[in-house]
Amino acid sequence: MSIALSWEIEGTKQLSRTLTGIGKGIKDWTPAFKESADSLAKVFANEVFDTKGAEIGERWRPLKPAYLAAKRRAGFPPDILVRTGEMQRSFKTLFKPDYGQVWNSAAYFKYHQSAKPRTSNLPRRVMMKLGENQKQLVVKIFHTYWYNKVKNASR
């Protein structure tokens, strides 16, 4: 029996792993998908913003000086992509026995994330991408879950 795991994010290569010979008894991967989705959502909401995209290998262009000055005059934080904090708090997860999903529910998220051609001066600032650290994190979570299931099944 083979299990195929995959994560896709627009504009990035797909992470996929095939695990073979794991036994027919492991049908419910909900805990691993939950942990992976929750962990990725935390990375996207925290480390990506803290490092201005460097955590996922997509360093954000700095704010233009005039825009930064306007943000400060209006009393907003100088942080890139943070005005009210709504987008940073809008990462959501969903998980089932056979998949996990992470998305951002802020209506304007897509204008920053999307790789589609731009009609404005709004630069692309990627917040969701599977960098090498995130790929290793997901693989480790699934490996640990599988290992513990097999170990407990052999007792």
N, C-alpha and C positions, 0 to 999 in steps of 0.2 A: 504494500500500500504506500502511495506517495501523497504528501501534502504539499501543495504549492502555496507559498506566502508571498504576497506582493503589496507594495505601497506605491502609489502614484501621486505625484504633485505636478501641476502644470509647469511645463518648461524645464523639467529635470528628467534625468534618466530614471527608469523604474528600478526599485529595489525588489528583487525577488530571490527567493531561496526555495529549493525543493528538498524536502526532508523525506528520505525513503526508509522503509523498514521500521517504522515507529510503532507498528501494532495497530490493530483495528479498534482497540479500546479507547483511543484518544480521539474523540469526535468533537468534544466541546473545548474550544480554545478560548472561550470568553475571558478567563482571567489574564491570559497573555495578551489578547487584543486590548483589553481594558488598560492594563499596565502600560502597554506600548502607546496607545492613544493618549492616555493621561500624561505620560512622560513627555511625549512630543509636544503636546499642547503647552506644557510648562516651559519647555525649551523655547518654543516660538514666542511665548508671551514674556519671557524673562531674559534668557541669555541672548536671544537674537536682538532684542531692543537694547540691552545693556552694552552689547558689542557693536551696535549699529550694523548688524548683518554679518559681521566677520565670523560668528559662530557657525554659520552655514556656508561660508565661502562667498558671500555676496555683499561685500562692504558697500554701505550706502553712501551716495554722494552727499557732501555736507550741504547744509542749508545755505542759500544765497544770503549774503550779509544784509541786504535790505529786508528780506523776509524774516530773518532772525531778529533784527531790530524791531520790526513791527510786532512780532510775537511777544517780545519782552515788554514793549510799550503797552500791549493789551493785557499784560499780566499772565501770559501763558508760559509754561516751562520752555526752555530753549532746546529740549530734546527733539530729535528728528522723529516724526510720525506721532508725536504726543502733543495733543492740545488738551483734551479732556480726559484721556486715558481710556475712552470707550473701546477703541479698536484693540488696544492691548489686553483688555478684559474680555474680549469677544471671541476667544478661541473656545470652540465647543468640541465635544467628543461623542461618539456613538460606537458601541461595540456589540457584537453578536458572537455566536459560537464559531462563525467562519469569516468574520471580517471586523476591522476597526476603521474608524473614519475620524479625521480631524478637519475642521473648517473654521472659518471666521465669519461670524454673523453680522458684522458691521457692514452696512450698505456700501460704504466707500472703500472697503478693503480691496475689492477687485481692481480698482483704478491704480493702486500701488503695486499689487502683486502681478498683474497680468503682463504677459510678454507681447500682447497685441500692439500693433502700431499705435502711436500716440498722436492725438490731434492738438494737444496742449503742451505746455512746458513742464508738466508734471513728470518728474523723473520716476523711473521704475525703482522701487525699493522692495526687494523680495523679503518676505517674512517667513514663508513656509517653503522649505527645501530640505531634502535629506542630504545633509553633508556627511562626511565620513564618520564623524562622531555619532550622528543620529542613526546611521545604518548599523554601526557596531552596537549601539544601545538596543535597537530592536532585535537584532540577531541574538544578543546575549539574553534578553528577556525570554524569547522563544526557546532558546537552548536550555535555559534554566527550567522553564516550565516543563518541557519535554523530558529532561533528565529526571526531574522530581517525579513525574508521572510514571516513567519507566521504573525508577528505583522503588517507588511505593508499590507498583504492581507486582514486582518480583518478590515481595515479602510474604 
